């Protein structure tokens, strides 16, 4: 059986004093009135005595409340104002006056307080749901999708050019005008490629926020259109007629043997400079004549298989004779188990007099042009467009189609690589 709570109440309307409050130590619930609806409920705290087993008072809870008539229906109600002495007597009176002020305007102070708390919580949530917080979340996800180097470069650029101005803004406030104002200085400096990358990164973060239900809609999909277009500058290359001269210059140069071998591997396989320089022995299957570049090393983040011609196999055999670590083209002896720099061929070409005329990436352009212009004995194009694009590991807008095409055209690419290596070999023996 539960005990019936007994409540005593003082009917005095005299204003309370702190001493009266602290002196009030009842054995049952007692209510002290300060007048005007302000009350302090004093409730004893009981515990069981270990000596006698009886319940004894060990302390008191003192809670402020304000009684008033609800403006919406005239019913009496009570509003809690907090515990004494955390809420002092003076503070409780101030809270009562604030409630009375609301009532004088027909506002229920309980409803008003609940709305204010809800608004404050919403504002706090919005304050935490910033561009920066969503960027951090997105970049954590990217670490499993792209290389650490790419992630770091993207984050450093965002942190340098965007987050100082927009990072602490709620994600919902990010709009095209803000992006324009933030990146306009970079655009004015002609750094359009950086602007493009930042616009792309911002959009990916906003899309991530939508997926994470931190944002209703990405309204900045066309942010890039606020800036001038990038002037496309093709990689420096030489005319197709200059291949024989280039090969003669390479043979006559004083470049290191490993750099010369790297040059020829880039030329024969048409892979990107960084992909060639970072080639590893565990990617090579010489018996099956295939080089498998993992997605983690590819620009397009997709595995790429390169058929190996006889000429490429000879390059690999040459490098195998001096193998000293996991990389086919090892760096200098001070760089333990590191590959040769992807800029090695560029620097060698510059020393040979090709500065401003040819860069190693331009070997891909040179090969692409020759392959696209190649004619068979019947006067028709020797290689289909998609076979050449697959050999160059160019992106396909349709990823499923890209995978299908790489598989479908692999046999054709074996013929293409054989023809291309023989073409290079013939050009190397051709006299100007």
C-alpha positions as CSV (number, residue, x, y, z in Angstrom):
1,X,0.0,0.0,0.0
2,X,1.4,3.4,-0.9
3,X,1.4,6.2,1.6
4,X,-0.9,9.1,0.9
5,X,1.2,12.3,0.4
6,X,0.3,14.9,2.9
7,X,0.8,18.5,1.8
8,X,0.7,21.5,4.1
9,X,0.6,25.0,2.7
10,X,1.3,28.4,4.3
11,X,-1.4,30.8,3.4
12,X,0.7,33.9,4.1
13,X,1.1,36.3,1.2
14,X,4.2,37.9,2.9
15,X,7.2,37.8,0.6
16,X,9.6,35.0,1.5
17,X,13.1,35.5,2.9
18,X,16.1,33.1,2.4
19,X,16.2,32.3,6.1
20,X,12.5,31.2,6.1
21,X,13.3,28.9,3.2
22,X,16.4,27.3,4.8
23,X,14.6,27.1,8.2
24,X,11.7,25.2,6.6
25,X,12.5,21.5,7.3
26,X,9.2,19.7,7.3
27,X,8.6,15.9,7.6
28,X,5.9,16.1,4.9
29,X,5.6,18.1,1.7
30,X,5.2,21.8,2.5
31,X,4.5,24.7,0.1
32,X,5.8,28.2,0.8
33,X,4.2,31.1,-1.0
34,X,5.9,34.3,-2.1
35,X,2.7,35.8,-3.4
36,X,1.5,36.4,-7.0
37,X,1.5,32.7,-7.8
38,X,5.2,32.1,-7.0
39,X,5.6,29.0,-4.7
40,X,8.4,26.9,-3.3
41,X,7.6,23.3,-2.7
42,X,9.7,21.7,0.1
43,X,9.8,17.9,0.0
44,X,11.7,15.9,2.6
45,X,14.1,13.2,1.4
46,X,13.8,9.9,3.5
47,X,16.3,7.1,4.0
48,X,16.3,4.1,6.2
49,X,18.3,4.2,9.4
50,X,20.7,1.3,9.6
51,X,20.5,1.3,13.4
52,X,16.7,1.4,13.9
53,X,15.4,0.4,10.4
54,X,13.1,3.4,10.5
55,X,12.8,6.0,7.8
56,X,14.4,9.3,8.8
57,X,14.6,12.7,7.0
58,X,18.1,13.2,5.6
59,X,17.5,16.3,3.4
60,X,15.0,18.4,1.5
61,X,14.3,19.1,-2.2
62,X,13.1,22.7,-2.7
63,X,11.5,23.4,-6.1
64,X,10.1,26.7,-7.5
65,X,6.8,26.9,-9.4
66,X,4.5,29.6,-10.7
67,X,0.8,29.1,-10.7
68,X,-1.3,30.9,-13.3
69,X,-4.4,30.7,-15.5
70,X,-3.8,29.5,-19.0
71,X,-4.8,32.2,-21.5
72,X,-6.1,29.8,-24.1
73,X,-8.8,28.2,-21.8
74,X,-8.6,29.8,-18.3
75,X,-7.6,26.6,-16.6
76,X,-5.2,26.7,-13.7
77,X,-1.8,25.3,-14.3
78,X,1.7,25.3,-12.8
79,X,5.1,26.0,-14.4
80,X,8.3,24.7,-12.9
81,X,11.1,27.3,-12.4
82,X,14.0,25.2,-11.1
83,X,15.5,24.1,-7.8
84,X,16.5,26.3,-4.8
85,X,19.3,27.4,-4.2
86,X,20.5,26.9,-7.8
87,X,17.6,29.3,-8.7
88,X,17.8,31.9,-6.0
89,X,14.8,33.7,-4.5
90,X,15.6,36.8,-6.5
91,X,16.0,34.9,-9.7
92,X,12.7,33.0,-9.1
93,X,10.9,36.4,-8.8
94,X,12.5,37.6,-12.1
95,X,11.3,34.4,-13.8
96,X,7.8,35.0,-12.4
97,X,7.7,38.6,-13.7
98,X,8.9,37.4,-17.2
99,X,6.0,34.8,-17.2
100,X,3.5,37.5,-16.1
101,X,4.8,39.7,-19.0
102,X,4.0,36.9,-21.5
103,X,0.6,36.4,-19.9
104,X,-0.2,40.1,-20.3
105,X,0.2,39.6,-24.1
106,X,-2.0,36.4,-24.1
107,X,1.0,34.1,-24.4
108,X,1.2,30.9,-22.4
109,X,4.7,31.0,-20.8
110,X,5.0,27.2,-20.7
111,X,4.3,26.9,-24.5
112,X,6.7,29.9,-25.1
113,X,9.5,28.2,-23.2
114,X,9.0,24.9,-24.9
115,X,9.1,26.7,-28.3
116,X,12.3,28.6,-27.3
117,X,14.0,25.4,-26.2
118,X,13.0,23.7,-29.5
119,X,14.3,26.6,-31.5
120,X,17.6,26.7,-29.5
121,X,18.1,23.0,-30.1
122,X,17.4,23.4,-33.8
123,X,19.8,26.3,-34.0
124,X,22.5,24.2,-32.2
125,X,21.9,21.4,-34.6
126,X,22.2,23.8,-37.6
127,X,25.3,25.3,-36.1
128,X,26.9,21.8,-36.0
129,X,25.7,20.9,-39.5
130,X,28.3,23.0,-41.3
131,X,30.0,22.7,-44.6
132,X,33.2,21.8,-42.6
133,X,31.6,19.0,-40.7
134,X,30.1,17.5,-43.8
135,X,33.4,18.0,-45.6
136,X,35.2,16.0,-42.9
137,X,32.6,13.2,-43.2
138,X,32.9,13.1,-47.0
139,X,36.7,13.1,-47.0
140,X,36.7,10.2,-44.5
141,X,34.6,8.3,-47.0
142,X,36.9,9.2,-49.9
143,X,39.9,7.7,-48.1
144,X,38.7,4.3,-49.1
145,X,37.9,5.3,-52.7
146,X,41.0,7.3,-53.9
147,X,44.7,7.5,-53.1
148,X,45.9,9.2,-49.9
149,X,47.8,11.7,-52.1
150,X,44.7,12.7,-54.0
151,X,42.6,13.0,-50.8
152,X,45.3,15.2,-49.2
153,X,45.6,17.4,-52.2
154,X,41.8,18.0,-52.4
155,X,41.5,18.6,-48.7
156,X,44.5,21.0,-48.6
157,X,43.0,23.0,-51.5
158,X,39.6,23.1,-49.8
159,X,41.1,24.1,-46.5
160,X,43.1,26.9,-48.1
161,X,40.6,28.4,-50.4
162,X,37.1,27.5,-49.2
163,X,36.8,26.6,-45.5
164,X,38.2,29.8,-44.0
165,X,35.2,31.7,-45.5
166,X,32.5,29.1,-45.8
167,X,33.5,26.2,-43.4
168,X,31.5,27.3,-40.4
169,X,28.3,28.2,-42.3
170,X,25.3,25.9,-42.0
171,X,25.4,23.5,-45.0
172,X,21.9,24.7,-45.9
173,X,23.2,28.3,-46.4
174,X,25.7,27.3,-49.1
175,X,24.6,28.9,-52.3
176,X,26.1,29.8,-55.7
177,X,26.6,33.5,-54.9
178,X,28.7,32.5,-51.8
179,X,30.8,30.1,-53.9
180,X,31.3,32.8,-56.6
181,X,32.4,35.4,-54.0
182,X,34.8,32.8,-52.4
183,X,36.5,31.7,-55.6
184,X,36.3,34.9,-57.6
185,X,39.9,35.9,-56.6
186,X,41.3,32.5,-57.8
187,X,39.4,32.9,-61.1
188,X,40.8,36.4,-61.5
189,X,44.3,35.0,-61.1
190,X,43.6,32.6,-64.0
191,X,43.6,29.5,-61.8
192,X,40.5,28.2,-63.5
193,X,41.5,24.5,-63.2
194,X,41.7,25.0,-59.4
195,X,38.3,26.7,-59.4
196,X,36.9,23.8,-61.4
197,X,38.2,21.2,-59.0
198,X,37.0,23.1,-55.9
199,X,33.5,23.5,-57.5
200,X,33.5,19.8,-58.1
201,X,34.6,19.0,-54.6
202,X,32.0,21.3,-53.0
203,X,29.3,19.7,-55.1
204,X,30.4,16.2,-54.0
205,X,30.3,17.3,-50.4
206,X,26.8,18.8,-50.8
207,X,25.6,15.6,-52.5
208,X,27.1,13.6,-49.6
209,X,25.1,15.9,-47.2
210,X,21.9,15.2,-49.1
211,X,22.5,11.4,-49.0
212,X,23.3,11.7,-45.2
213,X,20.0,13.7,-44.8
214,X,21.9,16.7,-43.5
215,X,20.6,18.8,-46.5
216,X,17.3,18.7,-48.4
217,X,18.7,19.7,-51.8
218,X,22.0,20.6,-53.5
219,X,21.3,23.9,-55.1
220,X,24.9,24.5,-56.3
221,X,25.1,22.0,-59.1
222,X,25.8,24.7,-61.6
223,X,28.3,26.6,-59.5
224,X,31.0,26.0,-62.1
225,X,29.1,28.0,-64.8
226,X,29.7,31.2,-62.8
227,X,33.3,31.2,-63.9
228,X,35.2,31.5,-67.2
229,X,35.9,28.3,-69.1
230,X,39.3,26.8,-68.8
231,X,41.5,27.2,-71.9
232,X,42.4,23.6,-72.8
233,X,46.1,23.3,-73.4
234,X,47.1,19.9,-74.9
235,X,50.1,18.1,-73.5
236,X,53.2,19.2,-75.4
237,X,54.0,16.7,-78.1
238,X,55.8,16.5,-81.4
239,X,54.4,15.9,-84.9
240,X,54.2,12.2,-86.0
241,X,57.0,12.9,-88.5
242,X,59.4,13.6,-85.6
243,X,59.3,10.2,-84.0
244,X,62.4,8.9,-85.8
245,X,64.4,12.0,-84.7
246,X,63.2,11.6,-81.1
247,X,64.2,8.0,-80.9
248,X,67.7,8.8,-82.4
249,X,68.1,11.6,-79.8
250,X,67.2,9.3,-77.0
251,X,69.7,6.7,-78.1
252,X,72.4,9.5,-78.5
253,X,71.6,11.0,-75.1
254,X,73.5,10.5,-71.8
255,X,70.4,9.7,-69.8
256,X,70.6,6.9,-67.2
257,X,69.8,3.4,-68.6
258,X,66.8,3.1,-66.2
259,X,65.4,6.4,-67.4
260,X,65.9,5.4,-71.0
261,X,64.1,2.1,-70.3
262,X,61.3,4.0,-68.6
263,X,60.9,6.3,-71.6
264,X,60.6,3.3,-73.9
265,X,58.0,1.6,-71.6
266,X,55.9,4.7,-71.6
267,X,56.1,5.0,-75.4
268,X,55.4,1.3,-76.1
269,X,52.5,0.9,-73.5
270,X,51.0,4.4,-73.7
271,X,50.3,4.5,-70.0
272,X,50.6,7.7,-68.0
273,X,54.0,8.8,-66.7
274,X,53.1,8.2,-63.1
275,X,51.6,4.8,-63.8
276,X,54.8,3.8,-65.7
277,X,57.3,5.1,-63.1
278,X,55.4,3.3,-60.3
279,X,55.3,0.0,-62.1
280,X,55.8,-3.0,-59.7
281,X,57.1,-6.4,-60.5
282,X,54.1,-8.1,-58.8
283,X,51.9,-6.4,-61.5
284,X,53.7,-8.2,-64.3
285,X,52.7,-11.6,-65.6
286,X,55.4,-12.3,-68.2
287,X,54.3,-15.9,-69.1
288,X,50.8,-14.5,-70.0
289,X,52.3,-11.3,-71.4
290,X,50.1,-8.9,-69.4
291,X,50.7,-6.0,-67.1
292,X,47.8,-5.5,-64.7
293,X,47.6,-2.0,-63.1
294,X,45.4,-2.0,-60.0
295,X,42.6,0.5,-59.7
296,X,44.4,2.2,-56.8
297,X,47.2,3.4,-59.2
298,X,44.9,4.4,-62.1
299,X,43.7,7.9,-62.7
300,X,40.2,6.6,-63.4
301,X,40.3,4.3,-60.4
302,X,39.6,1.2,-62.5
303,X,41.9,-1.7,-63.2
304,X,43.8,-1.6,-66.5
305,X,45.4,-4.5,-68.3
306,X,48.2,-3.8,-70.8
307,X,49.1,-6.5,-73.4
308,X,52.9,-6.9,-73.5
309,X,54.6,-6.9,-76.9
310,X,57.9,-8.6,-77.5
311,X,59.7,-5.2,-77.3
312,X,58.2,-4.5,-73.9
313,X,59.2,-8.0,-72.6
314,X,62.8,-7.2,-73.6
315,X,62.7,-3.9,-71.7
316,X,61.4,-5.9,-68.6
317,X,64.1,-8.5,-69.0
318,X,66.7,-5.7,-69.1
319,X,65.3,-4.2,-65.9
320,X,65.0,-7.6,-64.2
321,X,68.8,-8.0,-64.6
322,X,69.3,-5.1,-62.3
323,X,66.3,-5.6,-60.0
324,X,66.9,-4.4,-56.4
325,X,63.4,-3.7,-55.0
326,X,59.7,-4.1,-55.6
327,X,59.7,-1.5,-58.4
328,X,60.7,-2.1,-62.0
329,X,62.2,1.4,-62.2
330,X,63.8,1.9,-58.8
331,X,64.8,5.3,-57.5
332,X,68.3,6.1,-56.4
333,X,70.0,4.0,-53.8
334,X,69.2,6.6,-51.0
335,X,65.5,6.1,-51.6
336,X,64.9,2.6,-50.2
337,X,62.2,0.6,-52.0
338,X,60.9,3.7,-53.8
339,X,60.2,4.1,-57.5
340,X,61.9,6.5,-59.9
341,X,60.3,9.9,-60.2
342,X,57.5,10.3,-62.7
343,X,59.3,13.5,-63.8
344,X,62.6,11.6,-64.7
345,X,61.7,11.3,-68.4
346,X,60.5,15.0,-68.6
347,X,63.8,16.2,-67.1
348,X,65.8,14.0,-69.5
349,X,63.8,15.3,-72.5
350,X,64.4,18.9,-71.4
351,X,68.2,18.2,-71.2
352,X,68.0,16.8,-74.8
353,X,66.6,20.1,-76.1
354,X,62.9,19.2,-76.0
355,X,61.9,21.7,-73.4
356,X,58.8,23.5,-74.5
357,X,58.3,20.9,-77.3
358,X,57.6,17.6,-75.7
359,X,56.7,16.2,-72.3
360,X,56.4,12.5,-71.4
361,X,52.6,12.7,-71.2
362,X,52.8,13.9,-74.8
363,X,54.0,10.4,-75.9
364,X,50.4,9.3,-75.3
365,X,49.1,12.0,-77.6
366,X,51.8,11.1,-80.2
367,X,50.8,7.4,-80.1
368,X,47.1,8.3,-80.2
369,X,47.5,10.4,-83.3
370,X,49.5,7.7,-85.1
371,X,47.1,4.9,-84.2
372,X,44.0,6.9,-85.2
373,X,45.6,7.7,-88.6
374,X,46.9,4.2,-89.2
375,X,45.5,2.7,-92.5
376,X,45.4,-1.0,-93.4
377,X,46.3,-2.5,-96.8
378,X,42.7,-1.9,-97.9
379,X,42.8,1.8,-97.2
380,X,40.6,1.5,-94.1
381,X,41.3,2.6,-90.6
382,X,43.4,-0.1,-89.0
383,X,42.0,0.3,-85.4
384,X,38.6,1.1,-84.2
385,X,38.2,4.2,-82.1
386,X,37.0,2.3,-79.0
387,X,40.0,-0.1,-79.2
388,X,42.4,2.9,-79.1
389,X,40.5,4.6,-76.3
390,X,40.6,1.4,-74.3
391,X,44.3,1.1,-74.8
392,X,44.8,4.6,-73.5
393,X,42.5,3.8,-70.5
394,X,40.3,6.8,-71.3
395,X,37.2,7.3,-69.2
396,X,33.8,6.1,-70.5
397,X,30.7,8.0,-69.3
398,X,29.0,4.6,-68.9
399,X,31.1,2.6,-66.4
400,X,29.4,-0.7,-67.3
401,X,30.0,-0.1,-71.0
402,X,33.7,0.8,-70.1
403,X,34.2,-2.5,-68.4
404,X,32.5,-4.4,-71.2
405,X,34.6,-2.6,-73.9
406,X,37.9,-3.2,-72.1
407,X,37.0,-7.0,-72.0
408,X,35.6,-7.0,-75.5
409,X,38.5,-5.2,-77.1
410,X,41.3,-6.9,-75.2
411,X,42.2,-9.3,-78.1
412,X,42.2,-6.4,-80.5
413,X,44.4,-4.4,-78.1
414,X,47.0,-7.3,-78.3
415,X,47.2,-6.7,-82.1
416,X,47.3,-3.0,-81.6
417,X,50.2,-3.1,-79.1
418,X,52.1,-5.5,-81.4
419,X,51.6,-3.2,-84.4
420,X,52.5,-0.1,-82.3
421,X,55.8,-1.6,-80.9
422,X,56.8,-2.7,-84.4
423,X,56.0,0.8,-85.7
424,X,58.3,2.3,-83.0
425,X,61.0,-0.2,-83.8
426,X,60.8,0.6,-87.5
427,X,60.9,4.3,-86.8
428,X,64.0,3.8,-84.7
429,X,65.9,2.3,-87.6
430,X,64.6,4.8,-90.2
431,X,67.1,7.3,-91.4
432,X,66.1,11.0,-91.7
